[in-house]
Amino acid sequence: MSSSAKGYAASSSTDALTLIKFRLKDLLPDEVEVAIDHCGLCGTDLSYIKDKFQITEYPFIGGHEIVGRVVKLGSNVTDLSLDQKVGIGFYRGFCNSCSFCNSGNENLCSSKESTIASHGGFSDKIRVQGKACIKIPDTMNYKNVSPLLCAGITVYSPLVEYNVSQSSKVAVIGIGGLGHIAIMFLKKWGCEVTAFTSTESKKADALHFGADRAIGTYDTDQKTHYNEYFDLIFNTIEEDLNWNELLNLLKPNGRLHFLGLPRNKISFDIINLLRFQKTISASIVGSPSRISNMLNFASKNGISPETEHFHFSDINKAISRLKDGKIRYRAVLSWNT
């Protein structure tokens, strides 16, 4: 049973997005159809539009921070209901039989399918596995949930994965779409938070989001006061940094964690890790169950991203603002504003 849909597609790596019609694939027994109300715009979408990873197939419809309502149910879907509000993140389906799927770590499944592998959330409808749909708590601001389905889970998941304690001292490098949400989650987690930013105007924003202090990303003199101070450093930016300098800011057993891709290969002196058992790690997003836990945590603690809202017809305007670094701090596209 297929049906028609519409969405904003890139026909090449350089063209503006245009509205096209397409056919949805047949609805499988374990799938649902979701009518999309809102979808976040993420830097990863721009990377795929520009074919940064050389895997994009055109016409390409991005969007992986989807909020909408269930309008069709596959015959095997029993835990969702019609008109239920759900979120869909970076993955639309899993093998559901490997050890990772069976242990609740579907995001590590080698056969997982990304939401934008087929037409994604810059459309009015989508069909995905029911397991990929996360129920949205009624207490949340429905229009503001989208960024949490990517940026929110990306910053929340390491807190759980690495058992970050409430007494931890954490640095967040970069106060953008990821960084501002990281500050919110860390403060509600109970951590002491230091924001690193190279944009002077964002220092006040960081304090507003809950940071205990804000310092310059490239202010070497100021950073020396924090040698062996942090338990955890979140790096959210692409820029090349002095990685050894950052490792010096970590306590023994401290962790430098990447929440995105640096522009170039990183290099560091491994003696810093050997002598003090420091760790370098990286991750993005998380499993459906962890996304659900994240949304419940955000709902309970009043966490809501700072957003700018656009009608889908203004998607190219939103993309332009994101490219120019003008979005404060996440963009959300809606069919009805």
C-alpha positions in Angstrom: 0.0 0.0 0.0 1.9 3.1 -1.2 0.8 6.7 -1.3 2.0 10.0 -2.5 3.9 12.6 -0.4 5.6 15.9 -0.9 8.9 17.2 0.3 11.7 19.7 -0.2 14.6 18.1 -2.1 18.1 19.0 -3.2 18.6 18.0 -6.9 22.4 18.6 -6.6 25.0 19.7 -4.1 24.6 23.3 -5.1 21.0 23.9 -6.0 18.3 25.4 -3.7 15.8 22.9 -2.3 12.5 22.7 -4.3 9.2 21.0 -3.5 8.7 17.7 -5.2 6.1 14.9 -5.1 7.2 11.3 -4.5 5.8 7.9 -3.7 6.1 6.4 -0.2 7.3 2.8 -0.1 4.8 0.1 0.8 3.9 0.0 4.5 5.5 -3.1 6.1 3.8 -5.0 9.0 6.3 -3.5 11.6 6.1 0.1 10.2 3.9 3.1 10.8 3.1 6.2 8.7 3.6 9.5 10.4 2.2 12.8 9.3 5.0 15.3 9.9 4.2 18.5 11.7 7.7 19.8 12.6 11.3 18.9 11.7 14.6 20.3 12.9 17.3 21.5 10.6 20.7 20.2 11.6 24.2 20.8 10.3 24.4 17.1 9.3 21.5 17.8 6.8 23.7 20.5 5.2 26.6 18.0 5.0 24.4 15.5 3.1 23.0 18.2 0.9 26.6 19.2 -0.1 27.6 15.5 -0.4 30.4 16.0 2.1 30.5 12.2 2.7 30.2 11.3 -1.0 27.2 9.1 -0.4 24.3 11.4 -1.1 21.8 10.3 -3.7 19.8 13.0 -5.5 17.1 14.1 -5.3 17.8 14.2 -1.6 15.2 15.0 1.1 17.0 15.5 4.4 15.6 15.9 7.9 16.1 13.6 10.9 14.5 15.5 13.8 10.9 14.6 13.1 7.8 15.3 15.1 4.4 14.2 14.0 1.3 12.0 14.4 0.8 8.4 13.6 -1.8 8.1 10.8 -1.3 4.4 9.7 -0.3 1.3 11.6 1.3 -1.8 10.2 -0.4 -5.1 11.2 2.3 -6.0 13.7 2.5 -2.7 15.5 0.8 -2.9 18.9 2.5 -0.3 21.1 1.5 2.8 19.1 -2.0 4.2 18.4 -3.5 6.4 15.7 -3.0 10.2 16.2 -0.3 9.5 18.8 2.4 12.2 18.9 5.8 10.7 18.2 9.4 11.7 17.4 11.8 10.1 14.9 15.5 10.6 15.2 18.5 9.7 13.0 17.5 6.1 12.5 14.3 4.8 10.9 14.9 1.1 11.3 17.0 -1.7 12.7 17.6 -5.4 12.0 16.0 -6.3 15.4 17.9 -9.5 15.7 21.6 -8.7 16.4 23.2 -8.6 19.9 23.0 -4.8 19.9 19.3 -4.7 19.0 18.6 -7.4 21.6 20.4 -5.4 24.3 18.7 -2.1 23.7 21.6 -0.6 21.7 19.9 -0.4 18.3 22.0 2.7 17.4 25.0 0.3 17.2 23.3 -2.2 14.9 25.4 -2.7 11.7 22.3 -2.9 9.6 20.5 0.2 11.0 19.0 2.5 8.4 19.4 6.2 8.7 16.2 8.3 8.4 17.7 10.2 5.5 18.9 7.1 3.6 15.5 7.4 2.0 13.4 10.5 1.9 13.6 12.1 5.3 11.7 14.7 7.4 11.7 17.7 5.0 8.4 16.1 3.8 4.8 15.9 4.9 4.8 12.1 5.5 7.2 9.3 6.4 7.1 5.6 6.9 9.5 4.0 9.5 9.7 1.1 11.8 7.3 1.5 14.8 10.4 0.8 17.0 12.0 3.9 15.7 9.1 6.1 16.9 9.5 7.6 20.4 6.4 8.7 22.3 6.4 12.4 23.2 5.4 13.3 26.7 2.2 15.4 26.8 3.9 17.9 29.1 6.5 18.9 26.4 6.3 21.9 24.1 5.4 20.0 21.0 6.9 22.6 18.6 10.2 22.6 20.4 10.9 18.9 20.7 12.6 18.3 17.3 16.2 19.4 18.2 16.1 17.0 21.2 15.8 14.0 18.8 19.4 14.6 17.5 21.2 17.3 19.5 19.5 16.4 22.8 20.2 12.7 22.7 23.7 13.3 21.5 24.6 15.3 24.6 22.5 13.2 27.0 23.7 9.7 26.0 27.3 10.1 27.2 26.0 11.2 30.6 24.4 7.8 31.0 27.0 5.7 29.1 29.9 6.9 31.2 28.1 7.3 34.5 28.8 11.0 34.8 28.3 11.9 38.4 26.4 14.9 39.8 29.6 16.3 41.2 31.5 16.2 37.9 33.1 19.3 36.5 32.4 19.5 32.8 33.6 21.8 30.0 31.6 22.4 26.9 33.5 23.7 23.9 31.3 25.5 21.4 28.0 27.2 22.3 25.9 26.4 19.3 23.1 24.0 18.5 24.7 21.2 20.5 26.6 23.2 23.1 23.7 25.2 24.4 21.6 22.0 24.9 24.6 20.3 26.6 24.8 23.1 29.1 21.1 22.7 30.0 21.3 18.9 30.4 24.6 19.1 32.4 23.2 21.7 34.9 20.0 19.7 35.5 22.2 16.6 35.9 23.9 18.4 38.7 27.3 19.2 37.2 29.5 22.3 37.4 29.7 23.6 33.8 32.3 25.8 32.1 31.5 27.0 28.6 34.2 27.6 26.1 33.3 30.0 23.2 35.2 32.1 20.7 32.2 34.4 20.3 32.1 37.1 22.9 28.3 37.6 22.6 27.7 34.0 23.4 29.4 34.2 26.8 26.3 35.9 28.2 24.1 33.3 26.4 26.0 30.5 28.0 25.4 31.9 31.5 21.8 32.3 30.6 21.6 28.6 29.6 23.0 27.7 33.0 26.8 27.6 32.7 28.7 28.6 35.9 31.3 30.5 33.8 32.3 31.2 30.2 35.8 31.6 28.9 37.5 32.1 25.5 38.1 28.9 23.5 41.5 30.2 22.4 42.4 32.1 25.6 45.5 30.1 26.6 46.3 32.2 29.6 42.8 31.8 31.0 42.8 28.1 30.4 46.0 27.4 32.3 44.0 28.2 35.5 42.0 25.0 34.8 44.8 22.5 34.3 43.7 19.1 35.7 40.4 20.6 36.6 37.7 18.9 34.5 36.3 15.4 34.7 34.8 15.6 31.3 35.2 17.8 28.2 32.5 17.9 25.5 33.9 19.1 22.2 31.1 20.2 19.8 33.0 22.2 17.1 34.7 21.4 13.9 37.7 23.7 14.4 41.2 22.3 14.9 42.3 22.8 18.6 45.4 22.2 20.6 44.4 18.7 21.7 47.3 18.3 24.1 46.3 21.5 25.8 42.8 20.2 26.2 44.1 16.9 27.6 46.1 18.9 30.2 42.8 20.4 31.4 41.5 16.9 32.4 42.0 15.3 35.8 43.4 11.8 36.0 40.8 9.4 34.6 39.3 12.4 32.8 37.6 12.1 29.4 37.7 14.2 26.2 34.5 13.3 24.3 33.8 14.3 20.7 30.1 15.0 19.8 30.9 15.7 16.1 33.5 15.5 13.4 36.6 17.7 13.7 37.5 19.2 10.3 40.9 17.4 10.1 42.6 14.4 11.7 43.5 14.9 15.3 46.9 14.2 16.9 48.0 14.1 20.5 50.8 13.0 22.8 49.7 9.6 24.0 51.9 10.0 27.1 49.2 12.2 28.5 46.8 9.3 28.3 49.2 6.7 29.6 50.4 8.5 32.7 47.0 9.7 34.0 44.6 7.1 32.4 42.8 9.7 30.4 40.4 8.8 27.6 39.4 10.1 24.2 36.0 9.0 23.0 33.2 10.0 20.6 29.5 9.3 20.0 26.4 10.6 18.3 22.7 10.1 19.1 21.4 6.9 20.9 18.9 4.1 21.0 15.1 4.6 20.9 14.8 3.7 24.6 17.5 6.1 25.6 15.8 8.9 23.5 12.6 8.1 25.4 14.5 8.4 28.7 16.1 11.7 27.5 12.7 13.2 26.6 11.3 12.2 30.0 14.3 13.8 31.7 13.9 17.0 29.6 10.2 17.1 30.4 10.7 16.6 34.1 13.4 19.3 34.2 11.9 21.9 31.9 14.6 21.6 29.3 13.6 23.2 26.0 16.1 24.2 23.2 16.4 27.8 22.0 14.8 27.7 18.6 13.9 29.8 15.5 10.8 28.7 13.6 10.3 28.7 9.9 7.5 27.5 7.6 8.7 24.7 5.3 8.3 27.1 2.3 11.1 29.2 3.9 13.5 26.2 4.1 16.1 27.8 1.9 16.1 30.9 4.1 16.6 28.7 7.2 19.5 26.8 5.5 21.1 30.1 4.5 21.0 31.4 8.1 22.4 28.1 9.4 25.3 28.2 6.9 26.1 31.8 8.0 26.0 30.8 11.7 23.1 33.1 12.4 20.6 30.6 13.9 20.1 31.0 17.7 20.3 28.1 18.4 18.4 25.4 16.5 16.1 25.8 13.5 12.7 24.1 13.3 10.6 23.8 10.2 6.8 23.4 10.3 4.0 22.9 7.9 1.8 25.1 10.0 3.4 28.0 12.0 
